[in-house]
């Protein structure tokens, strides 16, 4: 009798799907928290003009705000001076000053209405000759109040400009106080995609991207060829193989900043051993050319990276080589296949997954290179080795321009995502079983 087979009911299938989703959920949550959320935050900040060296742009402002500290440093003195000089004037000057005073008083009422108790609090702090914090001083106001503020201050300044300084005592100071009011209003710093259009139209950004591509392509290609050769050698049985395997990983184990500093001494134009050797073989005219010329500096960065990360690729490829059954080579040798044919038709196809992993990881690391360039050349000379990551760092931290720096960070993320998809598309499609391809 044939054993009875129970078919799974729809409820069983649904429960298995839910169990599968629950197992995958922690990984998805980690991916969202660790990878996706920071990118979304960077994208959000890139839509605003955030500059830490500008108090009015040090945070995100989606609405109009008023700096009460600045406003109360000008408004009371301006109105007080106007009240003093208005009775002493006559004719059109008197009417203009009276109108300016009236407009300012109406504006102040709206400011007090929007500011609430914060207005008196900041006024009291200033009266005690103290300085309020930015958090205490900045107050969000309505769009109508902001428009009223801009209109009134502009109108008052235009009125005062029509009055000659010689006609009213202290008129020059009054005009200065009125002009100072223009700095009190803080506009929303939402700029949309202007940072992206600015960066993508900047020659410096494209130069940094080009330097990054050149560094990535050359370094990864050289590292792959050398790493594959080293992996093939280490896959052979010989005396002391274990010691050599451990020793060859030392360059990769050294921190990148330490490695870059070490190579900086080796490239020194006066005492560097490597610089002396390269000059002796006439690769460079002088020892100092290697770090003081654009081509030499890029060569120096690539050589340093090749020395450090070739063992990493060799390790990944060696792990793949050791999974290839030796019986395949024995059968091929019996059939008369040469070493080259064995390499082309057995080693490379069986090693494709390891090649994909090695090239993908190394390409992503090379494209995001920062510490090696930052320590070794600082992006110089004349930005000839500046990569997109070093440019983003300079804009983000050196210039404290968080808006534009965040836009550059998002551009780096997009480039990395495109590289990942290309690798998976070009190399990863052949790794899928036939039944899984659509």
C-alpha positions in Angstrom: 0.0 0.0 0.0 1.2 3.5 -0.8 1.8 5.6 2.3 -0.8 8.3 2.7 0.3 11.9 2.1 -1.4 14.7 3.8 -1.9 17.9 1.8 -1.3 21.1 3.5 -4.4 23.2 4.0 -4.4 26.9 3.3 -4.3 27.6 7.0 -1.2 25.6 7.4 0.5 27.4 4.5 -0.5 30.8 6.0 0.9 29.8 9.3 4.2 28.8 7.7 4.4 32.1 5.8 3.8 34.0 9.1 6.5 32.0 10.8 8.9 32.8 7.9 8.1 36.5 8.1 8.7 36.4 11.9 12.1 34.8 11.3 13.1 37.4 8.7 11.6 40.3 10.7 14.6 40.9 13.0 17.0 41.0 10.1 14.7 43.5 8.2 14.5 45.6 11.3 18.3 45.7 11.7 18.7 46.6 8.0 16.2 49.4 8.3 17.7 50.8 11.6 21.3 50.5 10.7 21.3 51.1 6.9 18.1 52.7 5.7 17.3 55.1 8.5 20.6 57.0 8.4 20.3 57.4 4.7 16.8 58.7 5.0 17.9 61.2 7.7 20.8 62.3 5.4 18.3 62.8 2.6 16.0 64.8 4.9 18.9 67.1 6.0 20.0 67.5 2.4 16.7 69.3 1.7 17.6 72.1 4.1 20.4 74.7 4.1 21.9 73.7 7.5 25.2 75.5 8.4 26.5 75.3 12.0 28.6 78.5 11.5 25.4 80.4 11.0 23.1 80.7 14.0 20.0 81.3 11.9 20.7 78.1 9.9 22.1 75.8 12.6 18.9 73.7 12.7 16.0 72.8 10.5 13.5 75.6 10.1 10.3 74.6 8.3 8.5 77.8 9.5 9.3 81.4 9.9 11.0 82.3 13.2 12.1 85.5 14.9 15.3 86.0 16.9 13.9 87.9 19.9 17.3 88.6 21.2 18.2 90.5 18.0 14.8 92.0 17.7 14.8 93.4 21.3 18.3 94.7 20.8 17.0 97.1 18.1 13.3 97.7 18.4 13.1 99.4 21.9 16.0 101.7 21.2 14.6 102.5 17.7 11.1 103.4 19.0 12.6 105.3 21.9 14.7 107.4 19.6 11.8 108.0 17.2 9.6 109.1 20.1 12.3 111.6 21.1 13.0 113.2 17.8 9.4 113.2 16.4 8.1 116.1 18.6 11.1 118.2 17.6 10.4 118.0 13.9 7.8 119.5 11.7 6.3 119.2 8.3 6.7 116.1 6.2 9.6 114.8 8.4 7.3 114.8 11.4 4.6 112.9 9.5 7.1 110.3 8.2 8.6 109.7 11.6 5.1 109.4 13.2 4.0 106.9 10.6 7.2 104.8 11.0 6.6 104.8 14.8 3.0 103.7 14.4 3.9 100.9 12.0 6.6 99.6 14.3 4.2 99.6 17.3 1.6 97.7 15.4 4.3 95.2 14.3 5.5 94.8 17.9 1.9 93.9 19.0 1.8 91.1 16.5 5.3 89.9 17.5 4.2 89.8 21.2 1.0 88.0 20.3 2.9 85.2 18.4 5.8 85.0 21.0 3.6 84.8 24.1 5.5 84.7 27.4 8.8 84.2 25.7 8.8 87.8 24.7 8.9 89.1 28.3 11.3 86.3 29.3 13.9 87.3 26.8 13.3 91.0 27.5 13.9 90.4 31.2 17.1 88.5 30.4 18.4 91.3 28.2 17.5 93.9 30.8 19.7 92.1 33.3 22.6 92.3 30.9 22.6 88.6 30.2 22.5 86.8 26.9 19.6 84.3 26.2 20.4 81.0 24.6 19.5 80.4 21.0 16.7 78.0 22.1 15.2 80.7 24.3 15.6 83.4 21.7 14.2 81.7 18.6 10.4 81.7 18.4 8.3 80.3 15.6 5.8 82.9 14.2 3.0 82.7 11.7 3.5 83.4 8.0 1.2 86.4 8.3 3.3 87.9 11.1 6.5 87.2 9.1 5.1 88.9 6.0 3.9 91.8 8.1 7.4 92.0 9.7 9.2 92.1 6.3 6.7 94.5 4.8 6.8 96.9 7.8 10.6 96.9 8.2 11.1 97.5 4.5 8.6 100.3 4.5 10.1 101.9 7.6 13.6 101.8 6.1 12.3 103.4 2.9 10.6 106.1 4.9 13.7 106.9 6.9 15.9 107.0 3.8 13.9 109.9 2.5 14.7 112.0 5.5 18.2 113.7 5.3 20.5 113.1 8.2 21.1 116.8 8.6 17.4 117.5 9.1 17.0 115.4 12.3 19.5 114.9 15.1 20.7 111.3 15.5 19.0 110.3 12.2 22.0 108.2 11.2 21.8 106.1 14.3 18.0 105.7 13.8 18.6 104.4 10.3 21.2 102.0 11.6 18.8 100.6 14.2 16.0 100.3 11.6 18.4 98.4 9.2 19.4 96.1 12.1 15.8 94.9 12.4 16.1 93.2 9.0 18.3 90.5 10.6 15.8 89.5 13.2 13.5 87.5 11.0 14.6 83.9 10.1 13.3 82.4 6.9 12.6 78.6 6.5 15.8 77.0 5.3 14.1 74.4 3.1 15.8 74.4 -0.2 14.5 71.2 -1.8 16.9 69.6 -4.3 19.0 72.7 -4.8 22.0 71.1 -3.1 21.9 68.2 -5.6 21.6 70.5 -8.6 24.5 72.5 -7.2 26.7 69.5 -6.5 25.9 67.8 -9.8 26.8 71.0 -11.7 30.0 71.5 -9.8 33.3 70.7 -11.5 34.8 69.8 -8.2 32.2 67.1 -7.5 32.7 65.5 -10.9 36.4 65.7 -10.5 36.1 63.9 -7.1 33.9 61.3 -8.7 36.4 60.8 -11.5 39.2 60.4 -9.0 37.1 57.9 -7.1 36.4 55.8 -10.2 40.0 55.8 -11.4 41.2 54.7 -7.9 38.5 52.0 -7.7 39.0 50.5 -11.1 42.8 50.4 -11.1 43.2 49.3 -7.5 40.5 46.6 -7.6 41.8 45.3 -11.0 45.4 45.0 -9.8 44.4 43.6 -6.4 42.2 40.9 -8.1 45.0 39.8 -10.4 47.6 39.7 -7.6 45.1 38.2 -5.1 44.2 35.4 -7.5 47.8 34.6 -8.2 48.6 34.5 -4.5 45.5 32.3 -3.8 46.6 29.8 -6.5 50.0 29.6 -4.9 48.8 29.2 -1.4 46.4 26.5 -2.5 49.3 24.3 -3.3 50.8 22.0 -0.7 54.4 23.0 0.4 56.4 23.3 3.6 55.5 26.3 5.7 52.3 27.0 4.0 50.5 27.8 7.2 53.1 30.3 8.3 53.0 32.0 4.9 49.2 32.2 5.0 49.3 33.9 8.4 52.1 36.2 7.4 50.5 37.4 4.2 47.5 38.8 6.1 49.6 41.2 8.2 49.2 44.2 5.7 45.4 43.7 5.8 45.4 43.5 9.6 47.1 46.8 10.0 44.7 49.7 10.6 44.3 51.8 7.4 45.3 55.1 9.2 48.5 53.4 10.5 49.2 52.0 7.1 48.7 55.3 5.4 51.1 57.1 7.8 53.7 54.4 7.3 53.5 54.8 3.5 53.7 58.5 3.9 57.1 58.1 5.5 58.1 55.6 2.7 57.1 58.2 0.1 59.0 61.1 1.8 60.8 63.2 -0.8 64.0 63.3 1.2 64.3 60.0 3.2 61.6 57.7 1.8 62.9 54.3 0.7 60.1 53.7 -1.7 60.5 57.2 -3.2 64.2 56.5 -3.7 63.6 53.2 -5.4 61.0 54.7 -7.8 63.3 57.5 -8.6 66.2 55.1 -9.2 64.2 53.1 -11.7 63.2 56.3 -13.4 59.5 56.0 -12.8 59.7 59.5 -11.4 62.3 62.2 -12.1 62.7 63.2 -8.4 61.9 61.6 -5.1 59.6 64.5 -4.2 57.5 64.1 -7.3 55.5 61.1 -5.9 53.5 63.2 -3.4 53.8 66.7 -5.0 52.3 65.9 -8.4 48.8 64.8 -9.2 49.8 61.6 -11.1 52.4 60.7 -8.5 50.0 61.2 -5.6 47.3 59.0 -7.3 49.9 56.3 -8.0 51.0 56.5 -4.4 47.5 56.1 -3.0 46.8 53.1 -5.4 50.0 51.4 -4.5 49.4 51.7 -0.8 45.9 50.3 -1.2 47.1 47.4 -3.3 49.7 46.5 -0.7 47.1 46.6 2.1 44.1 44.9 0.6 45.5 42.3 -1.9 45.7 39.8 1.0 42.0 40.3 1.6 41.1 39.3 -1.9 43.6 36.4 -1.8 42.0 35.1 1.4 38.5 35.2 -0.1 39.6 33.5 -3.3 41.6 30.9 -1.4 38.5 29.9 0.5 36.7 29.4 -2.8 39.6 27.4 -4.3 39.5 24.9 -1.4 35.9 24.1 -2.1 36.7 22.8 -5.6 37.0 19.0 -5.6 40.4 17.7 -6.6 38.7 14.9 -8.5 37.6 17.4 -11.2 41.3 18.2 -12.0 42.3 14.6 -12.0 39.5 13.7 -14.4 40.4 16.7 -16.7 44.1 15.6 -16.6 43.1 12.1 -17.7 41.1 13.6 -20.6 44.2 15.4 -21.7 43.3 19.0 -20.5 46.2 21.3 -20.0 46.8 23.4 -16.9 45.4 26.4 -18.7 42.2 24.6 -19.8 41.7 23.3 -16.3 42.1 26.9 -15.0 39.6 28.3 -17.6 37.0 25.5 -17.6 37.1 24.4 -14.0 38.8 26.9 -11.7 37.1 30.1 -12.9 33.5 28.7 -13.2 33.7 27.0 -9.8 35.3 30.2 -8.3 32.6 32.6 -9.7 30.8 33.0 -6.4 34.0 33.8 -4.6 35.0 36.2 -7.3 31.7 38.0 -7.1 32.0 38.4 -3.3 35.6 39.5 -3.5 35.0 42.0 -6.3 31.8 43.3 -4.8 33.2 43.9 -1.3 36.5 45.4 -2.6 34.8 47.6 -5.1 32.4 49.0 -2.5 35.3 49.6 0.0 37.4 51.2 -2.7 34.6 53.5 -3.9 34.1 54.7 -0.3 37.8 55.2 0.4 38.4 57.9 2.9 41.0 57.3 5.6 43.8 56.2 3.3 43.4 59.3 1.2 42.8 61.6 4.1 45.9 60.5 6.0 48.2 60.0 3.1 47.6 63.0 0.8 44.6 64.9 2.3 43.1 65.0 -1.2 46.0 66.9 -2.5 48.0 68.2 -4.2 45.5 70.7 -5.6 42.6 68.2 -5.0 44.1 65.7 -7.5 43.4 62.8 -5.2 40.2 64.1 -3.6 37.6 61.4 -3.7 33.8 61.9 -3.2 34.1 60.7 0.4 36.8 63.2 1.3 34.9 66.0 -0.4 31.8 65.1 1.6 33.9 65.1 4.8 35.3 68.6 4.0 31.9 70.1 3.2 30.2 68.3 6.1 32.7 68.9 8.9 35.4 71.3 7.8 32.9 73.8 6.4 30.1 72.7 8.8 27.7 72.7 5.8 25.4 69.9 6.9 22.9 70.4 4.1 25.3 70.1 1.2 27.4 67.5 2.9 24.3 65.3 3.5 23.5 65.7 -0.2 27.0 64.4 -1.1 26.6 61.5 1.3 23.3 60.5 -0.4 25.1 60.7 -3.8 27.7 58.3 -2.4 25.0 55.9 -1.3 23.3 56.0 -4.7 26.6 55.3 -6.4 27.3 52.3 -4.1 23.8 51.0 -4.6 24.2 51.2 -8.4 27.5 49.4 -8.2 26.0 46.6 -6.0 23.1 46.1 -8.5 25.5 46.0 -11.4 27.6 43.3 -9.8 24.7 41.2 -8.8 23.1 41.6 -12.3 26.3 40.9 -14.3 27.9 38.3 -12.2 25.3 37.0 -9.8 22.7 36.0 -12.4 24.7 33.0 -13.5 24.9 31.8 -9.9 21.2 31.2 -9.6 19.8 27.8 -10.4 17.9 27.6 -13.7 14.6 27.0 -11.9 14.8 30.3 -10.0 15.4 32.5 -13.1 12.4 34.3 -14.5 
